[in-house]
Amino acid sequence: MKTLKEYLKTLAIKIRTSKRQQKDYQRNHRGIHDYKLMREIYEFKYDYRHRHIAYCIMKGTARDRIEQPAEDNKPNEKRIQEIIDEFTKTTQDVCASA
């Protein structure tokens, strides 16, 4: 789980940096958005949300304590399961080779 936690920290830094870049762009271009940068922020946030949920589930945190999304903002359960499977497969490969 340590590698997933480290990835989440790196992703959080990318999100903060990209948001700062977006604000700077808006200041320098009279409020106009850099849509390429906005898309990048969205993708980082989407990835972070689902990896964070997967990380918490693997740690044993109850699902209702992780987040309480609005009815129209449910997380992608398939993506969460893919992340969990990806991580458990990697962990099993490391244990088998040791």
N, CA, C and O atoms as a MOPAC input file, in Angstrom:
PM7 MOZYME 1SCF
protein

 N      0.82200 1    -1.20500 1     0.00000 1
 C      0.00000 1     0.00000 1     0.00000 1
 C      0.85800 1     1.25700 1     0.00000 1
 O      0.37400 1     2.33700 1    -0.33700 1
 N      2.10900 1     1.12900 1     0.37000 1
 C      2.96300 1     2.30500 1     0.42500 1
 C      3.13900 1     2.94100 1    -0.94800 1
 O      3.13900 1     4.16700 1    -1.06600 1
 N      3.28800 1     2.12600 1    -1.98300 1
 C      3.48100 1     2.70100 1    -3.30900 1
 C      2.23400 1     3.44900 1    -3.78000 1
 O      2.34700 1     4.48200 1    -4.43900 1
 N      1.06100 1     2.94400 1    -3.45400 1
 C     -0.17100 1     3.63300 1    -3.83200 1
 C     -0.27700 1     4.95100 1    -3.07300 1
 O     -0.70400 1     5.96000 1    -3.63400 1
 N      0.10900 1     4.94400 1    -1.80200 1
 C      0.07300 1     6.16000 1    -1.00600 1
 C      1.04600 1     7.19800 1    -1.57300 1
 O      0.71600 1     8.38200 1    -1.64800 1
 N      2.22400 1     6.76300 1    -1.96700 1
 C      3.19700 1     7.67700 1    -2.56400 1
 C      2.67100 1     8.24500 1    -3.87900 1
 O      2.86700 1     9.42400 1    -4.17300 1
 N      2.00400 1     7.40600 1    -4.66600 1
 C      1.42200 1     7.86300 1    -5.92900 1
 C      0.34700 1     8.91300 1    -5.66900 1
 O      0.26100 1     9.90500 1    -6.39200 1
 N     -0.47000 1     8.70200 1    -4.64600 1
 C     -1.51000 1     9.67200 1    -4.30600 1
 C     -0.88900 1    11.01400 1    -3.92700 1
 O     -1.40600 1    12.06500 1    -4.30500 1
 N      0.21000 1    10.98300 1    -3.18700 1
 C      0.87800 1    12.22800 1    -2.80500 1
 C      1.41100 1    12.95500 1    -4.04100 1
 O      1.28000 1    14.17400 1    -4.15600 1
 N      2.00900 1    12.20600 1    -4.95600 1
 C      2.52500 1    12.79300 1    -6.18900 1
 C      1.39000 1    13.38200 1    -7.02100 1
 O      1.52600 1    14.47000 1    -7.58200 1
 N      0.28800 1    12.67300 1    -7.09800 1
 C     -0.86700 1    13.14100 1    -7.85700 1
 C     -1.45000 1    14.41100 1    -7.23600 1
 O     -1.87300 1    15.31200 1    -7.96000 1
 N     -1.47600 1    14.49100 1    -5.91400 1
 C     -1.98100 1    15.69100 1    -5.23600 1
 C     -1.10700 1    16.90000 1    -5.58600 1
 O     -1.61700 1    18.00200 1    -5.79000 1
 N      0.18800 1    16.69300 1    -5.65200 1
 C      1.10000 1    17.78300 1    -6.02300 1
 C      0.83300 1    18.22600 1    -7.46400 1
 O      0.82400 1    19.42200 1    -7.75500 1
 N      0.61700 1    17.26200 1    -8.36400 1
 C      0.31700 1    17.59900 1    -9.76000 1
 C     -0.97400 1    18.41300 1    -9.85800 1
 O     -1.05200 1    19.36500 1   -10.63500 1
 N     -1.97600 1    18.04200 1    -9.07600 1
 C     -3.25300 1    18.76000 1    -9.09300 1
 C     -3.04900 1    20.19400 1    -8.63100 1
 O     -3.50900 1    21.13000 1    -9.28600 1
 N     -2.35700 1    20.37400 1    -7.50000 1
 C     -2.12000 1    21.72300 1    -6.98400 1
 C     -1.32400 1    22.57500 1    -7.96900 1
 O     -1.64600 1    23.74400 1    -8.18400 1
 N     -0.30200 1    21.99900 1    -8.55800 1
 C      0.52800 1    22.72700 1    -9.52000 1
 C     -0.28300 1    23.12700 1   -10.74600 1
 O     -0.18600 1    24.26300 1   -11.21100 1
 N     -1.07000 1    22.21500 1   -11.26500 1
 C     -1.88600 1    22.49600 1   -12.44900 1
 C     -2.93300 1    23.56900 1   -12.16100 1
 O     -3.20800 1    24.41300 1   -13.01400 1
 N     -3.51500 1    23.54100 1   -10.96600 1
 C     -4.50900 1    24.55100 1   -10.61200 1
 C     -3.86400 1    25.93400 1   -10.51900 1
 O     -4.45500 1    26.93200 1   -10.93100 1
 N     -2.63500 1    25.98400 1    -9.97100 1
 C     -1.91000 1    27.25700 1    -9.91800 1
 C     -1.61600 1    27.76700 1   -11.33300 1
 O     -1.76000 1    28.95700 1   -11.61200 1
 N     -1.20700 1    26.86500 1   -12.21100 1
 C     -0.93100 1    27.24900 1   -13.59800 1
 C     -2.19000 1    27.78700 1   -14.27100 1
 O     -2.13100 1    28.76300 1   -15.01900 1
 N     -3.32100 1    27.15300 1   -14.00700 1
 C     -4.59200 1    27.58700 1   -14.59000 1
 C     -4.94800 1    28.99400 1   -14.10400 1
 O     -5.38000 1    29.83500 1   -14.89200 1
 N     -4.76600 1    29.24500 1   -12.81500 1
 C     -5.08100 1    30.57900 1   -12.28200 1
 C     -4.14800 1    31.63500 1   -12.86800 1
 O     -4.58800 1    32.73600 1   -13.20100 1
 N     -2.87300 1    31.30700 1   -12.99500 1
 C     -1.92700 1    32.23700 1   -13.60400 1
 C     -2.30200 1    32.52800 1   -15.04800 1
 O     -2.23600 1    33.67400 1   -15.49300 1
 N     -2.69300 1    31.49800 1   -15.77500 1
 C     -3.10300 1    31.67200 1   -17.16900 1
 C     -4.30300 1    32.60800 1   -17.25300 1
 O     -4.34400 1    33.50000 1   -18.10000 1
 N     -5.27900 1    32.40200 1   -16.37200 1
 C     -6.46900 1    33.24800 1   -16.37900 1
 C     -6.10400 1    34.70500 1   -16.08200 1
 O     -6.62000 1    35.62200 1   -16.72200 1
 N     -5.22000 1    34.91100 1   -15.11600 1
 C     -4.81400 1    36.27700 1   -14.78000 1
 C     -4.14300 1    36.96200 1   -15.97400 1
 O     -4.36500 1    38.14800 1   -16.22100 1
 N     -3.34100 1    36.22700 1   -16.69600 1
 C     -2.58600 1    36.80800 1   -17.80500 1
 C     -3.37800 1    36.90000 1   -19.10600 1
 O     -2.94300 1    37.56200 1   -20.04900 1
 N     -4.53800 1    36.24200 1   -19.16700 1
 C     -5.33400 1    36.24200 1   -20.39900 1
 C     -6.77000 1    36.71500 1   -20.16200 1
 O     -7.70400 1    36.22800 1   -20.79800 1
 N     -6.93000 1    37.64300 1   -19.26500 1
 C     -8.22000 1    38.27200 1   -18.97700 1
 C     -9.34400 1    37.29000 1   -18.68700 1
 O    -10.45600 1    37.44200 1   -19.19300 1
 N     -9.05900 1    36.31000 1   -17.89500 1
 C    -10.10000 1    35.38500 1   -17.45300 1
 C    -10.38300 1    34.22100 1   -18.37200 1
 O    -11.25100 1    33.40000 1   -18.07500 1
 N     -9.67200 1    34.12900 1   -19.48000 1
 C     -9.89900 1    33.02700 1   -20.42000 1
 C     -9.26600 1    31.75500 1   -19.85900 1
 O     -8.17100 1    31.79100 1   -19.29900 1
 N     -9.95600 1    30.64700 1   -20.01300 1
 C     -9.47200 1    29.35600 1   -19.51500 1
 C     -8.54900 1    28.68700 1   -20.52000 1
 O     -8.71500 1    28.82700 1   -21.73100 1
 N     -7.58400 1    27.96600 1   -20.00000 1
 C     -6.74800 1    27.08600 1   -20.82700 1
 C     -7.41600 1    25.70800 1   -20.74800 1
 O     -7.24500 1    24.98000 1   -19.77000 1
 N     -8.17100 1    25.36700 1   -21.77900 1
 C     -8.99000 1    24.16300 1   -21.72100 1
 C     -8.16600 1    22.88200 1   -21.70100 1
 O     -8.60100 1    21.87200 1   -21.14700 1
 N     -6.99400 1    22.91700 1   -22.29400 1
 C     -6.11200 1    21.75400 1   -22.22800 1
 C     -5.69000 1    21.50900 1   -20.77600 1
 O     -5.67300 1    20.36900 1   -20.31000 1
 N     -5.35700 1    22.57100 1   -20.08000 1
 C     -4.95900 1    22.46000 1   -18.67700 1
 C     -6.15100 1    22.06700 1   -17.80700 1
 O     -5.98900 1    21.29800 1   -16.86000 1
 N     -7.32700 1    22.57200 1   -18.10700 1
 C     -8.52100 1    22.19700 1   -17.34500 1
 C     -8.81900 1    20.71100 1   -17.49500 1
 O     -9.20700 1    20.04900 1   -16.53300 1
 N     -8.63700 1    20.19200 1   -18.70000 1
 C     -8.85900 1    18.76100 1   -18.94800 1
 C     -7.86200 1    17.92700 1   -18.14400 1
 O     -8.21400 1    16.89500 1   -17.57200 1
 N     -6.61400 1    18.39400 1   -18.11300 1
 C     -5.57300 1    17.70100 1   -17.35500 1
 C     -5.91800 1    17.67200 1   -15.86500 1
 O     -5.76300 1    16.63800 1   -15.21600 1
 N     -6.37900 1    18.78800 1   -15.32400 1
 C     -6.77600 1    18.85300 1   -13.91700 1
 C     -7.91500 1    17.88000 1   -13.65100 1
 O     -7.89400 1    17.15100 1   -12.65900 1
 N     -8.90900 1    17.86700 1   -14.53500 1
 C    -10.04400 1    16.95600 1   -14.38400 1
 C     -9.57400 1    15.50500 1   -14.34600 1
 O    -10.02300 1    14.72600 1   -13.50600 1
 N     -8.66800 1    15.14200 1   -15.25700 1
 C     -8.18300 1    13.76200 1   -15.31000 1
 C     -7.39100 1    13.40400 1   -14.04500 1
 O     -7.53600 1    12.30400 1   -13.51100 1
 N     -6.55800 1    14.33100 1   -13.57100 1
 C     -5.81800 1    14.09100 1   -12.33600 1
 C     -6.76600 1    13.89900 1   -11.15600 1
 O     -6.57600 1    12.99100 1   -10.34700 1
 N     -7.78900 1    14.75300 1   -11.05500 1
 C     -8.73200 1    14.67000 1    -9.94600 1
 C     -9.55000 1    13.38100 1    -9.99600 1
 O     -9.81000 1    12.75800 1    -8.96700 1
 N     -9.95000 1    12.99100 1   -11.20500 1
 C    -10.71100 1    11.74800 1   -11.39000 1
 C     -9.87100 1    10.55300 1   -10.94000 1
 O    -10.34200 1     9.69000 1   -10.19900 1
 N     -8.62400 1    10.52100 1   -11.39800 1
 C     -7.71800 1     9.43600 1   -11.03200 1
 C     -7.46400 1     9.43200 1    -9.53100 1
 O     -7.47400 1     8.37300 1    -8.90300 1
 N     -7.23600 1    10.60400 1    -8.95200 1
 C     -6.97200 1    10.70000 1    -7.51400 1
 C     -8.16500 1    10.18200 1    -6.70900 1
 O     -7.99000 1     9.41100 1    -5.76600 1
 N     -9.35600 1    10.59600 1    -7.07500 1
 C    -10.54800 1    10.19300 1    -6.33100 1
 C    -10.67400 1     8.67300 1    -6.28000 1
 O    -10.89700 1     8.09900 1    -5.21400 1
 N    -10.53200 1     8.03500 1    -7.41500 1
 C    -10.74200 1     6.59200 1    -7.46800 1
 C     -9.59500 1     5.82700 1    -6.80600 1
 O     -9.82400 1     4.80200 1    -6.16400 1
 N     -8.37700 1     6.31200 1    -6.95700 1
 C     -7.24700 1     5.66100 1    -6.27700 1
 C     -7.33400 1     5.84900 1    -4.76700 1
 O     -6.96600 1     4.95600 1    -4.00400 1
 N     -7.82100 1     7.00600 1    -4.34000 1
 C     -7.97900 1     7.25100 1    -2.90400 1
 C     -9.03500 1     6.31200 1    -2.31000 1
 O     -8.83500 1     5.75200 1    -1.23200 1
 N    -10.13300 1     6.14600 1    -3.00000 1
 C    -11.17900 1     5.23200 1    -2.52400 1
 C    -10.62300 1     3.80300 1    -2.45400 1
 O    -10.83100 1     3.10300 1    -1.46400 1
 N     -9.92100 1     3.37800 1    -3.50100 1
 C     -9.32900 1     2.03000 1    -3.51900 1
 C     -8.33900 1     1.86000 1    -2.37700 1
 O     -8.33300 1     0.82400 1    -1.71200 1
 N     -7.50800 1     2.86100 1    -2.14400 1
 C     -6.51900 1     2.81200 1    -1.06200 1
 C     -7.20900 1     2.65100 1     0.29700 1
 O     -6.79700 1     1.83100 1     1.11800 1
 N     -8.25000 1     3.43300 1     0.51900 1
 C     -8.97500 1     3.36000 1     1.78700 1
 C     -9.66300 1     2.00600 1     1.97100 1
 O     -9.67100 1     1.45400 1     3.07100 1
 N    -10.23600 1     1.47800 1     0.89700 1
 C    -10.88500 1     0.16500 1     0.97400 1
 C     -9.85900 1    -0.90000 1     1.33600 1
 O    -10.13500 1    -1.76900 1     2.16300 1
 N     -8.67300 1    -0.84100 1     0.72100 1
 C     -7.63100 1    -1.83200 1     1.01200 1
 C     -7.12400 1    -1.71000 1     2.44200 1
 O     -6.67800 1    -2.69400 1     3.03100 1
 N     -7.19000 1    -0.51100 1     2.99700 1
 C     -6.78900 1    -0.31900 1     4.39700 1
 C     -7.86100 1    -0.81100 1     5.36000 1
 O     -7.58300 1    -1.02500 1     6.54000 1
 N     -9.08700 1    -0.99300 1     4.86600 1
 C    -10.16100 1    -1.49400 1     5.70700 1
 C    -11.11700 1    -0.41900 1     6.19500 1
 O    -11.92400 1    -0.67800 1     7.08800 1
 N    -11.04800 1     0.77100 1     5.63500 1
 C    -11.95100 1     1.85000 1     6.02000 1
 C    -13.34700 1     1.57200 1     5.47400 1
 O    -13.50300 1     1.16500 1     4.32300 1
 N    -14.35200 1     1.79300 1     6.30400 1
 C    -15.73600 1     1.59700 1     5.86900 1
 C    -16.06000 1     2.57100 1     4.73900 1
 O    -15.62500 1     3.72200 1     4.75800 1
 N    -16.81300 1     2.10900 1     3.77300 1
 C    -17.09300 1     2.89900 1     2.56800 1
 C    -17.80700 1     4.21000 1     2.88500 1
 O    -17.53200 1     5.22800 1     2.24900 1
 N    -18.70700 1     4.20100 1     3.84800 1
 C    -19.43100 1     5.43200 1     4.17300 1
 C    -18.53700 1     6.46500 1     4.87100 1
 O    -18.90500 1     7.63700 1     4.95300 1
 N    -17.38600 1     6.05100 1     5.36700 1
 C    -16.45100 1     6.98700 1     5.99400 1
 C    -15.48300 1     7.58400 1     4.97200 1
 O    -14.82700 1     8.58500 1     5.26000 1
 N    -15.38700 1     6.99000 1     3.79200 1
 C    -14.47500 1     7.48800 1     2.76900 1
 C    -15.05800 1     8.73300 1     2.10900 1
 O    -14.40600 1     9.77500 1     2.05100 1
 N    -16.26600 1     8.62200 1     1.62200 1
 C    -16.95300 1     9.75500 1     1.00600 1
 C    -18.44800 1     9.47500 1     0.97000 1
 O    -18.88100 1     8.32300 1     1.02100 1
 N    -19.22100 1    10.53700 1     0.88100 1
 C    -20.66800 1    10.42000 1     0.75100 1
 C    -21.08100 1    11.23900 1    -0.47200 1
 O    -21.50500 1    12.38800 1    -0.34900 1
 N    -20.95000 1    10.63000 1    -1.65600 1
 C    -21.20500 1    11.38500 1    -2.88900 1
 C    -22.69200 1    11.68300 1    -3.10600 1
 O    -23.57300 1    10.98600 1    -2.60200 1
 N    -22.92900 1    12.73000 1    -3.86200 1
 C    -24.29600 1    13.06100 1    -4.25700 1
 C    -24.82000 1    11.95400 1    -5.17700 1
 O    -24.04400 1    11.18700 1    -5.74700 1
 N    -26.11100 1    11.88600 1    -5.30900 1
 C    -26.74300 1    10.84000 1    -6.11900 1
 C    -26.23300 1    10.84500 1    -7.55900 1
 O    -26.08800 1     9.78700 1    -8.17000 1
 N    -25.96200 1    12.02400 1    -8.09900 1
 C    -25.51200 1    12.11400 1    -9.48800 1
 C    -23.97500 1    12.17200 1    -9.62400 1
 O    -23.45600 1    12.50000 1   -10.69100 1
 N    -23.26600 1    11.85500 1    -8.54700 1
 C    -21.80200 1    11.91600 1    -8.57400 1
 C    -21.17500 1    10.65000 1    -7.96500 1
 O    -20.22200 1    10.72600 1    -7.18900 1
 N    -21.71900 1     9.51200 1    -8.32800 1
 C    -21.20400 1     8.24800 1    -7.80700 1
 C    -19.85300 1     7.92700 1    -8.45000 1
 O    -19.64000 1     8.23400 1    -9.62300 1
 N    -18.94000 1     7.31300 1    -7.69100 1
 C    -17.65700 1     6.92000 1    -8.27400 1
 C    -17.82600 1     5.73000 1    -9.21600 1
 O    -18.82200 1     5.00900 1    -9.15500 1
 N    -16.84700 1     5.54100 1   -10.07600 1
 C    -16.84600 1     4.45000 1   -11.02900 1
 C    -16.34100 1     3.18300 1   -10.31300 1
 O    -15.14000 1     3.00700 1   -10.10800 1
 N    -17.27500 1     2.31800 1    -9.94500 1
 C    -16.92900 1     1.11300 1    -9.16800 1
 C    -16.00800 1     0.17700 1    -9.95400 1
 O    -15.14300 1    -0.48000 1    -9.37500 1
 N    -16.19600 1     0.12000 1   -11.25900 1
 C    -15.36200 1    -0.73700 1   -12.09300 1
 C    -13.90600 1    -0.26000 1   -12.03200 1
 O    -12.98600 1    -1.07100 1   -11.92100 1
 N    -13.70700 1     1.05300 1   -12.10500 1
 C    -12.35800 1     1.62300 1   -12.04600 1
 C    -11.70400 1     1.35000 1   -10.68400 1
 O    -10.51600 1     1.03700 1   -10.61200 1
 N    -12.47700 1     1.47000 1    -9.62300 1
 C    -11.95900 1     1.20600 1    -8.27700 1
 C    -11.50300 1    -0.24700 1    -8.17100 1
 O    -10.43500 1    -0.53100 1    -7.63000 1
 N    -12.31100 1    -1.15700 1    -8.68700 1
 C    -11.95100 1    -2.57800 1    -8.63900 1
 C    -10.70700 1    -2.86200 1    -9.47900 1
 O     -9.86900 1    -3.67700 1    -9.09500 1
 N    -10.58700 1    -2.19100 1   -10.62100 1
 C     -9.39100 1    -2.35800 1   -11.45300 1
 C     -8.12800 1    -1.93500 1   -10.69200 1
 O     -7.09600 1    -2.60200 1   -10.77300 1
 N     -8.21700 1    -0.83500 1    -9.96200 1
 C     -7.07000 1    -0.35000 1    -9.19000 1
 C     -6.71300 1    -1.34100 1    -8.09300 1
 O     -5.53800 1    -1.63500 1    -7.87400 1
 N     -7.72300 1    -1.85200 1    -7.40400 1
 C     -7.48000 1    -2.84000 1    -6.34100 1
 C     -6.84800 1    -4.09700 1    -6.93300 1
 O     -5.87800 1    -4.62400 1    -6.38900 1
 N     -7.39900 1    -4.57600 1    -8.04600 1
 C     -6.84600 1    -5.77400 1    -8.69900 1
 C     -5.41400 1    -5.53700 1    -9.15400 1
 O     -4.55000 1    -6.39500 1    -8.97400 1
 N     -5.16300 1    -4.38100 1    -9.73900 1
 C     -3.82600 1    -4.03600 1   -10.21000 1
 C     -2.83500 1    -4.03700 1    -9.04500 1
 O     -1.72300 1    -4.54900 1    -9.16700 1
 N     -3.24600 1    -3.46500 1    -7.92700 1
 C     -2.34800 1    -3.38400 1    -6.78100 1
 C     -2.12500 1    -4.75800 1    -6.14900 1
 O     -0.99200 1    -5.10300 1    -5.81100 1
 N     -3.18600 1    -5.54100 1    -5.98600 1
 C     -3.02200 1    -6.85500 1    -5.36300 1
 C     -2.21300 1    -7.78000 1    -6.25700 1
 O     -1.45500 1    -8.60900 1    -5.75400 1
 N     -2.35700 1    -7.65600 1    -7.58500 1
 C     -1.55900 1    -8.46000 1    -8.50500 1
 C     -0.08800 1    -8.10900 1    -8.35900 1
 O      0.75700 1    -9.00200 1    -8.29700 1
 N      0.23000 1    -6.81400 1    -8.30300 1
 C      1.61400 1    -6.35900 1    -8.14500 1
 C      2.18600 1    -6.86500 1    -6.83400 1
 O      3.32800 1    -7.32500 1    -6.79400 1
 N      1.41900 1    -6.78800 1    -5.76900 1
 C      1.87000 1    -7.22700 1    -4.45600 1
 C      2.12700 1    -8.73700 1    -4.46200 1
 O      3.11900 1    -9.19800 1    -3.89700 1
 N      1.23500 1    -9.51000 1    -5.09800 1
 C      1.40000 1   -10.95500 1    -5.15400 1
 C      2.63700 1   -11.32500 1    -5.96500 1
 O      3.34900 1   -12.26700 1    -5.61900 1
 N      2.89700 1   -10.57900 1    -7.05400 1
 C      4.08400 1   -10.85100 1    -7.86700 1
 C      5.34500 1   -10.60300 1    -7.06900 1
 O      6.30600 1   -11.36300 1    -7.18700 1
 N      5.36500 1    -9.56100 1    -6.26200 1
 C      6.53600 1    -9.25300 1    -5.45100 1
 C      6.74100 1   -10.33100 1    -4.38800 1
 O      7.87200 1   -10.75300 1    -4.14300 1
 N      5.65900 1   -10.77700 1    -3.75800 1
 C      5.76300 1   -11.80200 1    -2.72600 1
 C      6.20800 1   -13.13800 1    -3.33000 1
 O      6.98900 1   -13.86700 1    -2.71700 1
 N      5.71800 1   -13.45700 1    -4.51600 1
 C      6.06900 1   -14.72300 1    -5.14900 1
 C      7.54000 1   -14.75000 1    -5.56800 1
 O      8.17100 1   -15.80700 1    -5.53600 1
 N      8.08200 1   -13.62000 1    -5.95300 1
 C      9.46900 1   -13.58300 1    -6.39400 1
 C     10.45500 1   -13.51000 1    -5.24400 1
 O     11.65500 1   -13.69200 1    -5.45200 1
 N      9.98400 1   -13.25200 1    -4.04800 1
 C     10.88900 1   -13.10200 1    -2.89300 1
 C     11.35900 1   -14.43100 1    -2.35700 1
 O     12.12100 1   -14.47300 1    -1.39100 1

